[in-house]
């Protein structure tokens, strides 16, 4: 048997001796381990399969529109416009731009226009600034929230009315403490 080298289609004789196994190699009995998400990245519903985009550490994604993505995990830097189900920003992650999301978990920084239709969670290391609309808000002690903040991200919010009360939402400015509007 001859080995073909990639240079000019030239063939050279085989220079290694093949091993002769006395028995076929045993296949592992356990199924291969799949890539698992960290415990802090569990905002998606259990058992739901969907598309997931992870922007890793030291990666910069700039000037894009992200669509058809169920979960965006930001560990690097993203400058984009997106409409998705879930965004998770790690402590080192940063998102600048515009996002319409069902659930947002912020451990890093978000700067821009954020509309969270269901639940916005800002952890102790999280910093969110800009124009923020949300359905429900959870801010861990130490989390920062600043800018133009409105309660109600449903269809009534587009008309400028709070989805729960039907009144104009009030503005909140806060930094470094638990905030609720």
Secondary structure, DSSP 4 states (H G I P E B T S, - for coil): -EEEPSSTT-EEE--SPPP--SSPPPPPSSPPPPP---TT---SPTT----EEEE-TT-EEEEEEE-S-SEEEESSEEEEEEE-SEEEE-TT-EEEEEEEEEEEEESSEEEEEEEEEEEEEE-TT-EEEEEEEEEEEEE-TT-EEEEEEEE--STTGGGT--TTTSSPPPP---SSS----
